Structures are given as C-alpha cells and as structure tokens.
Amino acid sequence: MKIHLALVLSLLVFIPSLHAATPLEKKMKVMKQATKDLKADLEASGEPDKTAVLKHVTKLREAAEAAASLEPAKAADIPKDKRAEFVAAYKKSIEALVKQIDELAQFASAGNWNAVKKQMGVINQSRRDGHEKFMRERE
C-alpha cells in the first residue's frame, strides 16, 4: 500500500511537467527569456552593450509577432458566441505589445537607457495585464 501511495504521489509531482507546451507557450517562453537577458544586460555595470540589447529586443519582437498569429488556450473555454471577440482582443493586445517593443528598439538604438528601462516597465505591465485577461488560471 505504501508503495502504491508513493507512486501516485510521485506521479502527481511530475504530471505538470508532462504537459506539452502549446505553440503560444513556446513563444511566450522565448519572450520571457529575451526579457530576462535584456534586463541582465541593462543591470550590468557600465554602459549597456547596444548590439546585445538590440539582439534581445529583436528576439522579443519576433516572438511577439509570432504569438499574434496564435490563439491562447483559454479561447477554448470561451463560449462560441464570444470567442471571436476574445481572440480579437488578444490579437489587439499583442499588436500593442509589438508597438511597445518597437519603441523600446528606438530608445535602445539611440542609447537612451533611461527610456529603455522605463519602456521595459510599460512592457512588463502589458505582460501582467495580458496574462490576467488571456491565460487560464492553471497555466
């Protein structure tokens, strides 16, 4: 009995890792990593490396553009008569994010690091708002 209980408990621990990431989740992971890398470059001592920063911004933008063509898993939970509206709101949110990333790129290209840091705050708020509206609770 103890062995069976241990087996069941161990499976419960690993079941979330068995969840296959959706294409959107994969793009979001790329965006998360690009944001972490960008933040690390900005927080490093001395002047940020403009080339490295722009590389992270480009990766962030490419993933956001790709995410715009996908639908959040939560769309399947929305009643059919409201689903198109939900997906349209998601796509509009991602398009706004891409514009924010474009502004970030402009500030980084100009070497305006204070504006870059401020824009990162804007992007992070958009991320939080988007996750609240478009992610399932368990994701």
CYANA upper distance limits for C-alpha pairs under 8 A (distance plus 0.5 A):
  1 MET  CA      5 LEU  CA      6.73
  2 LYS  CA      6 ALA  CA      6.57
  3 ILE  CA      7 LEU  CA      6.59
  4 HIS  CA      8 VAL  CA      6.66
  5 LEU  CA      9 LEU  CA      6.62
  6 ALA  CA     10 SER  CA      6.53
  7 LEU  CA     11 LEU  CA      6.68
  8 VAL  CA     12 LEU  CA      6.81
  9 LEU  CA     13 VAL  CA      6.99
 10 SER  CA     14 PHE  CA      7.05
 11 LEU  CA     15 ILE  CA      6.40
 12 LEU  CA     16 PRO  CA      8.25
 14 PHE  CA     18 LEU  CA      7.23
 15 ILE  CA     19 HIS  CA      7.45
 21 ALA  CA     25 GLU  CA      6.11
 21 ALA  CA     26 LYS  CA      6.73
 22 THR  CA     26 LYS  CA      6.82
 22 THR  CA     73 ALA  CA      8.49
 23 PRO  CA     27 LYS  CA      6.92
 23 PRO  CA     70 LEU  CA      8.04
 24 LEU  CA     28 MET  CA      6.65
 24 LEU  CA     67 ALA  CA      6.28
 24 LEU  CA     70 LEU  CA      6.66
 24 LEU  CA     71 GLU  CA      7.62
 24 LEU  CA     72 PRO  CA      7.22
 25 GLU  CA     29 LYS  CA      6.65
 26 LYS  CA     30 VAL  CA      6.94
 27 LYS  CA     31 MET  CA      6.78
 27 LYS  CA     63 ALA  CA      5.79
 27 LYS  CA     64 ALA  CA      7.72
 27 LYS  CA     66 ALA  CA      7.63
 27 LYS  CA     67 ALA  CA      6.61
 28 MET  CA     32 LYS  CA      6.57
 28 MET  CA     63 ALA  CA      7.68
 28 MET  CA     64 ALA  CA      8.27
 28 MET  CA     67 ALA  CA      8.02
 29 LYS  CA     33 GLN  CA      6.66
 30 VAL  CA     34 ALA  CA      6.61
 30 VAL  CA     59 LYS  CA      8.12
 30 VAL  CA     60 LEU  CA      7.67
 30 VAL  CA     63 ALA  CA      6.95
 31 MET  CA     35 THR  CA      6.56
 31 MET  CA     59 LYS  CA      7.78
 31 MET  CA     60 LEU  CA      5.47
 31 MET  CA     63 ALA  CA      6.50
 31 MET  CA     64 ALA  CA      7.58
 32 LYS  CA     36 LYS  CA      6.72
 33 GLN  CA     37 ASP  CA      6.61
 34 ALA  CA     38 LEU  CA      6.50
 34 ALA  CA     56 HIS  CA      5.71
 34 ALA  CA     57 VAL  CA      7.66
 34 ALA  CA     59 LYS  CA      6.82
 34 ALA  CA     60 LEU  CA      6.11
 35 THR  CA     39 LYS  CA      6.55
 35 THR  CA     56 HIS  CA      7.72
 35 THR  CA     57 VAL  CA      8.46
 35 THR  CA     60 LEU  CA      7.52
 36 LYS  CA     40 ALA  CA      6.66
 37 ASP  CA     41 ASP  CA      6.77
 37 ASP  CA     56 HIS  CA      7.27
 38 LEU  CA     42 LEU  CA      6.72
 38 LEU  CA     53 VAL  CA      6.34
 38 LEU  CA     56 HIS  CA      6.24
 38 LEU  CA     57 VAL  CA      7.86
 39 LYS  CA     43 GLU  CA      6.59
 40 ALA  CA     44 ALA  CA      6.59
 41 ASP  CA     48 PRO  CA      6.48
 41 ASP  CA     49 ASP  CA      7.71
 41 ASP  CA     52 ALA  CA      8.09
 41 ASP  CA     53 VAL  CA      7.23
 42 LEU  CA     48 PRO  CA      6.12
 42 LEU  CA     53 VAL  CA      8.30
 42 LEU  CA    113 TRP  CA      8.32
 42 LEU  CA    117 LYS  CA      8.22
 44 ALA  CA     48 PRO  CA      7.55
 48 PRO  CA     53 VAL  CA      7.77
 48 PRO  CA    113 TRP  CA      8.45
 49 ASP  CA     53 VAL  CA      6.66
 50 LYS  CA     54 LEU  CA      6.53
 50 LYS  CA    108 ALA  CA      7.15
 50 LYS  CA    109 SER  CA      7.50
 50 LYS  CA    111 GLY  CA      7.50
 51 THR  CA     55 LYS  CA      6.66
 52 ALA  CA     56 HIS  CA      6.90
 53 VAL  CA     57 VAL  CA      6.73
 53 VAL  CA    108 ALA  CA      7.60
 54 LEU  CA     58 THR  CA      6.49
 54 LEU  CA    105 ALA  CA      7.06
 54 LEU  CA    108 ALA  CA      7.20
 54 LEU  CA    109 SER  CA      7.81
 55 LYS  CA     59 LYS  CA      6.79
 56 HIS  CA     60 LEU  CA      6.60
 57 VAL  CA     61 ARG  CA      6.60
 57 VAL  CA    101 ILE  CA      7.52
 57 VAL  CA    104 LEU  CA      7.98
 57 VAL  CA    105 ALA  CA      6.83
 58 THR  CA     62 GLU  CA      6.59
 58 THR  CA    105 ALA  CA      8.44
 59 LYS  CA     63 ALA  CA      6.73
 60 LEU  CA     64 ALA  CA      6.70
 60 LEU  CA    101 ILE  CA      8.09
 61 ARG  CA     65 GLU  CA      6.59
 61 ARG  CA     98 VAL  CA      6.63
 61 ARG  CA    101 ILE  CA      6.69
 61 ARG  CA    102 ASP  CA      8.16
 62 GLU  CA     66 ALA  CA      6.72
 63 ALA  CA     67 ALA  CA      6.57
 64 ALA  CA     68 ALA  CA      6.81
 64 ALA  CA     94 ILE  CA      7.17
 64 ALA  CA     97 LEU  CA      7.89
 64 ALA  CA     98 VAL  CA      6.78
 65 GLU  CA     69 SER  CA      7.69
 65 GLU  CA     94 ILE  CA      8.11
 65 GLU  CA     95 GLU  CA      8.19
 65 GLU  CA     98 VAL  CA      7.27
 66 ALA  CA     70 LEU  CA      7.66
 67 ALA  CA     71 GLU  CA      8.28
 67 ALA  CA     94 ILE  CA      7.87
 68 ALA  CA     90 TYR  CA      8.44
 68 ALA  CA     91 LYS  CA      5.95
 68 ALA  CA     94 ILE  CA      6.17
 68 ALA  CA     95 GLU  CA      7.42
 69 SER  CA     91 LYS  CA      8.14
 71 GLU  CA     75 ALA  CA      7.32
 71 GLU  CA     87 VAL  CA      7.01
 71 GLU  CA     90 TYR  CA      8.26
 72 PRO  CA     87 VAL  CA      8.24
 72 PRO  CA     90 TYR  CA      8.39
 72 PRO  CA    134 PHE  CA      7.00
 72 PRO  CA    135 MET  CA      7.33
 73 ALA  CA     77 ASP  CA      8.28
 73 ALA  CA    135 MET  CA      7.80
 73 ALA  CA    136 ARG  CA      7.77
 74 LYS  CA     78 ILE  CA      7.38
 74 LYS  CA    134 PHE  CA      6.88
 74 LYS  CA    135 MET  CA      6.38
 74 LYS  CA    136 ARG  CA      5.85
 75 ALA  CA     83 ARG  CA      6.59
 75 ALA  CA     86 PHE  CA      7.41
 75 ALA  CA     87 VAL  CA      7.25
 75 ALA  CA    134 PHE  CA      8.45
 76 ALA  CA     83 ARG  CA      8.26
 78 ILE  CA     82 LYS  CA      6.93
 78 ILE  CA     83 ARG  CA      5.89
 78 ILE  CA     86 PHE  CA      8.15
 79 PRO  CA     83 ARG  CA      6.44
 80 LYS  CA     84 ALA  CA      8.08
 82 LYS  CA     86 PHE  CA      6.81
 83 ARG  CA     87 VAL  CA      6.66
 84 ALA  CA     88 ALA  CA      6.52
 85 GLU  CA     89 ALA  CA      6.65
 86 PHE  CA     90 TYR  CA      6.79
 87 VAL  CA     91 LYS  CA      6.69
 88 ALA  CA     92 LYS  CA      6.62
 89 ALA  CA     93 SER  CA      6.64
 90 TYR  CA     94 ILE  CA      6.80
 90 TYR  CA    130 GLY  CA      8.23
 90 TYR  CA    134 PHE  CA      7.30
 91 LYS  CA     95 GLU  CA      6.62
 92 LYS  CA     96 ALA  CA      6.72
 93 SER  CA     97 LEU  CA      6.80
 93 SER  CA    130 GLY  CA      7.55
 94 ILE  CA     98 VAL  CA      6.74
 95 GLU  CA     99 LYS  CA      6.95
 96 ALA  CA    100 GLN  CA      6.81
 97 LEU  CA    101 ILE  CA      6.68
 97 LEU  CA    123 ILE  CA      7.34
 97 LEU  CA    126 SER  CA      7.46
 98 VAL  CA    102 ASP  CA      6.69
 99 LYS  CA    103 GLU  CA      6.85
100 GLN  CA    104 LEU  CA      6.76
100 GLN  CA    119 GLN  CA      7.88
100 GLN  CA    122 VAL  CA      8.21
100 GLN  CA    123 ILE  CA      7.07
101 ILE  CA    105 ALA  CA      6.71
101 ILE  CA    123 ILE  CA      7.95
102 ASP  CA    106 GLN  CA      6.84
103 GLU  CA    107 PHE  CA      6.82
103 GLU  CA    119 GLN  CA      8.14
104 LEU  CA    108 ALA  CA      6.64
104 LEU  CA    115 ALA  CA      8.38
104 LEU  CA    116 VAL  CA      6.20
104 LEU  CA    119 GLN  CA      6.48
104 LEU  CA    120 MET  CA      7.89
105 ALA  CA    109 SER  CA      6.47
106 GLN  CA    110 ALA  CA      6.77
107 PHE  CA    111 GLY  CA      6.69
107 PHE  CA    112 ASN  CA      5.67
107 PHE  CA    113 TRP  CA      7.56
107 PHE  CA    115 ALA  CA      6.63
107 PHE  CA    116 VAL  CA      6.12
108 ALA  CA    112 ASN  CA      6.43
108 ALA  CA    113 TRP  CA      7.05
108 ALA  CA    116 VAL  CA      6.59
112 ASN  CA    116 VAL  CA      6.80
113 TRP  CA    117 LYS  CA      6.66
114 ASN  CA    118 LYS  CA      6.75
115 ALA  CA    119 GLN  CA      6.48
116 VAL  CA    120 MET  CA      6.64
117 LYS  CA    121 GLY  CA      7.09
118 LYS  CA    122 VAL  CA      7.15
119 GLN  CA    123 ILE  CA      6.71
120 MET  CA    124 ASN  CA      6.53
121 GLY  CA    125 GLN  CA      6.71
122 VAL  CA    126 SER  CA      6.83
123 ILE  CA    127 ARG  CA      6.71
124 ASN  CA    128 ARG  CA      6.81
125 GLN  CA    129 ASP  CA      6.64
126 SER  CA    130 GLY  CA      6.43
127 ARG  CA    131 HIS  CA      6.55
128 ARG  CA    132 GLU  CA      6.68
129 ASP  CA    133 LYS  CA      6.81
130 GLY  CA    134 PHE  CA      6.21
130 GLY  CA    135 MET  CA      8.08
131 HIS  CA    135 MET  CA      5.54
135 MET  CA    139 GLU  CA      6.99
